[in-house]
Amino acid sequence: MGYSVGARDGIIGKVEDFYFDEKTWTIRYLVVNTGTWLSGRKVLISLTAMISPEALIKDSRDAATFPVNLTREQVLNSPESKTDEPISRQHEAQLANYYPWEAYWGTGFSPGRAWGVIPPTPVMTLASLAEQEKIEETVLGLASREDSHLRSIRTVTGYHIHATDDDIGHVNDFMIDTSTWQIIFLVVDTHNWIGGAKVLIPVRHISKIQWENARVFIDMTVESIRQSPVFEKIRTAKEQKQ
């Protein structure tokens, strides 16, 4: 959160949120607030390791910047994302259609029209044009019928945690493996429940989530959580140098 996002030709904004897949706990997009550049417009940049080529090149912790393999013009002309509303699979398909991203949900459709490099135009017969239109209609049709299952990290922060025998606290943060972009742990602030320490709860222990009630249920007892590793805040590179 707060890292700058740098396109190939300049900064496009700062990371404001992440969207993850509730089924796999994999980060799918980062939400970028473009600030004054696009009057505060928010854009989605794909982070899934399944996308090829990936939008994200790498993360540079020392510079607190995510360099992305896109241009500012590509971002400027990208489909507008209304991040205050649920992200539909149809909108994801539009993004995958615009950017050079393969749809992670397995359509295999990746036109990649936004690179700014125009390939040689193939000879298109009426039959091949009809086939291309059929593929696009199929992809968008499948997308419109599917739920995207995307959730906002910022929204889930603060959800109450319920063990098998009592309440224990609330979600304070997340630990993410940046090699796979999977959420591995919930950082749970136990507050007044079990001493106020922050503990790490592996996501594999989550039995269910009531999204409408902001509640996370885990298959652990309060006592087993008391014995779990205490979370110590990881110091940033800047803090370590001081």
C-alpha positions in Angstrom: 0.0 0.0 0.0 1.3 3.4 -0.9 4.0 2.2 -3.3 4.4 4.1 -6.5 3.6 2.3 -9.8 6.0 3.1 -12.6 5.2 2.6 -16.3 7.9 2.4 -18.9 7.7 6.1 -19.4 6.8 7.5 -16.0 4.8 7.1 -12.7 1.1 6.4 -13.1 0.1 6.5 -9.4 0.2 4.8 -6.1 -1.1 1.4 -4.9 -4.3 1.9 -2.9 -5.6 -1.7 -2.6 -5.4 -5.3 -3.8 -8.1 -7.6 -5.1 -7.7 -11.3 -4.3 -9.6 -14.4 -5.4 -11.6 -15.7 -2.5 -11.3 -19.3 -3.8 -7.5 -19.5 -4.1 -6.4 -16.5 -1.9 -4.4 -15.3 -4.9 -3.9 -11.6 -5.6 -5.3 -10.8 -9.0 -5.0 -7.0 -9.3 -3.5 -4.0 -7.6 -5.7 -0.9 -7.5 -3.8 2.2 -8.6 -4.9 5.7 -7.7 -3.6 7.9 -10.5 -3.9 11.1 -8.4 -3.7 14.3 -10.2 -2.5 12.7 -13.4 -6.0 11.3 -14.3 -7.9 13.3 -11.7 -7.9 10.5 -9.2 -9.1 7.8 -11.6 -8.4 4.3 -10.3 -7.1 1.6 -12.6 -6.6 -2.1 -12.2 -3.2 -3.7 -12.9 -3.0 -7.5 -13.1 -0.7 -9.3 -10.7 -1.5 -12.9 -11.3 1.5 -15.2 -11.9 -0.6 -17.0 -14.5 -0.7 -14.0 -16.8 1.8 -14.1 -19.7 3.3 -11.6 -20.3 2.7 -10.2 -16.9 1.9 -6.6 -16.4 4.1 -6.5 -13.4 7.8 -6.8 -14.1 9.1 -7.0 -10.5 8.8 -5.2 -7.3 11.6 -2.9 -6.1 11.4 -2.6 -2.4 14.4 -0.3 -2.0 12.7 2.3 -4.3 9.2 1.5 -3.0 8.1 1.3 -6.6 6.3 -1.4 -8.7 7.7 -1.1 -12.3 5.1 -2.4 -14.8 5.6 -3.3 -18.4 3.0 -0.8 -19.6 3.0 2.8 -21.0 1.2 5.8 -19.6 -0.8 6.0 -22.8 -2.0 2.4 -22.4 -3.2 3.2 -18.9 -4.8 6.4 -20.1 -6.9 4.6 -22.7 -7.7 1.5 -20.7 -11.3 0.6 -19.8 -12.4 2.5 -16.8 -12.7 0.5 -13.6 -15.2 1.4 -10.9 -13.5 0.0 -7.9 -16.2 1.2 -5.5 -18.4 -1.5 -7.1 -17.9 -5.3 -7.5 -15.6 -6.1 -10.3 -17.5 -8.2 -12.8 -15.9 -11.0 -14.8 -17.1 -9.2 -17.9 -15.0 -6.2 -16.9 -12.0 -8.4 -16.3 -12.5 -9.9 -19.8 -12.6 -6.3 -21.2 -9.2 -5.6 -19.5 -7.7 -8.9 -20.7 -9.0 -8.0 -24.2 -7.4 -4.5 -24.1 -4.1 -5.3 -22.4 -1.7 -8.1 -23.4 -3.0 -10.3 -20.6 -4.2 -13.8 -20.8 -7.5 -14.4 -18.9 -6.5 -16.2 -15.7 -9.8 -18.0 -15.5 -8.8 -20.2 -18.4 -10.3 -18.8 -21.5 -7.0 -18.7 -23.3 -8.1 -15.6 -25.1 -5.4 -12.9 -25.2 -5.6 -10.5 -28.1 -3.1 -8.1 -26.6 -4.0 -5.1 -28.7 -2.6 -2.4 -26.4 1.1 -2.7 -26.9 1.3 0.1 -29.3 3.2 -2.1 -31.8 1.0 -3.0 -34.8 1.8 -6.5 -36.1 1.5 -7.3 -39.9 -2.2 -7.4 -40.7 -3.2 -10.9 -41.7 -5.4 -11.6 -44.7 -8.9 -11.9 -43.1 -11.6 -13.8 -45.0 -15.2 -13.5 -44.1 -15.0 -16.9 -42.5 -12.0 -15.9 -40.3 -13.6 -12.7 -39.3 -16.7 -14.5 -38.3 -14.6 -17.0 -36.3 -12.8 -14.2 -34.5 -16.1 -12.5 -33.6 -17.5 -15.8 -32.4 -14.4 -16.3 -30.1 -14.8 -12.8 -28.6 -18.6 -13.3 -28.1 -17.9 -16.6 -26.4 -15.3 -15.1 -24.0 -17.5 -12.1 -23.1 -20.6 -14.4 -22.8 -18.8 -16.8 -20.4 -17.5 -13.8 -18.5 -20.9 -12.3 -18.0 -22.3 -15.5 -16.6 -19.5 -16.1 -14.0 -19.0 -14.5 -10.7 -15.5 -13.1 -10.3 -15.0 -13.9 -6.6 -12.8 -10.9 -6.1 -12.4 -9.3 -2.7 -10.7 -6.1 -1.6 -7.9 -6.5 1.0 -8.8 -3.0 2.3 -12.4 -4.1 2.9 -11.5 -7.4 4.6 -9.2 -5.7 7.0 -11.2 -5.3 10.2 -13.3 -8.5 9.7 -13.9 -10.3 13.1 -12.3 -13.6 13.7 -14.2 -16.5 15.3 -12.4 -19.6 16.7 -14.3 -22.8 17.3 -15.0 -21.8 20.9 -14.9 -18.0 21.1 -14.1 -14.8 19.3 -10.4 -13.8 19.2 -10.0 -10.5 17.4 -10.0 -9.0 13.9 -8.0 -9.0 10.7 -5.2 -6.4 11.0 -3.1 -7.2 8.0 -2.0 -9.9 5.4 1.2 -11.7 4.7 1.7 -12.4 1.0 4.2 -14.6 -0.8 5.3 -12.3 -3.7 6.7 -15.2 -5.7 3.2 -16.6 -6.1 1.1 -13.6 -5.1 -0.8 -15.8 -2.7 -2.0 -14.7 0.7 -0.4 -17.1 3.2 -1.4 -15.6 6.6 -3.9 -13.4 8.2 -2.4 -11.1 10.8 -4.9 -11.1 13.6 -5.0 -8.4 16.3 -6.3 -10.2 19.4 -6.9 -6.9 21.1 -8.7 -7.5 24.4 -9.5 -11.2 23.6 -6.3 -13.0 24.3 -3.7 -10.5 25.5 -3.6 -8.0 22.6 -0.8 -9.7 20.7 -0.9 -10.0 16.9 -0.8 -13.6 15.7 -0.4 -15.3 12.3 -3.3 -17.5 11.2 -2.7 -19.6 8.1 -5.5 -19.2 5.6 -5.8 -23.0 5.3 -7.4 -22.8 8.7 -10.3 -20.7 7.5 -13.4 -22.8 7.4 -15.8 -20.2 6.1 -16.3 -16.5 5.7 -19.6 -14.6 6.1 -18.9 -11.7 3.7 -22.2 -10.0 4.4 -21.5 -10.0 8.2 -17.7 -9.3 7.9 -16.9 -12.5 9.9 -14.1 -15.1 9.4 -14.5 -18.5 11.0 -11.4 -20.7 11.6 -11.0 -24.3 12.7 -8.8 -23.5 15.6 -9.5 -23.2 19.3 -8.6 -20.1 21.3 -5.9 -22.1 23.2 -4.3 -23.2 20.0 -4.2 -19.6 18.8 -2.6 -18.6 22.1 0.3 -21.0 21.3 0.7 -19.8 17.7 3.6 -17.6 16.6 3.4 -14.0 17.6 3.7 -11.6 14.7 6.6 -9.2 14.7 6.4 -6.4 12.2 8.9 -6.8 9.4 11.1 -3.8 9.3 11.4 -2.0 5.9 14.8 -1.7 4.2 14.8 2.0 5.1 14.2 1.2 8.8 16.9 -1.4 8.8 19.5 1.1 7.5 18.6 3.7 10.2 
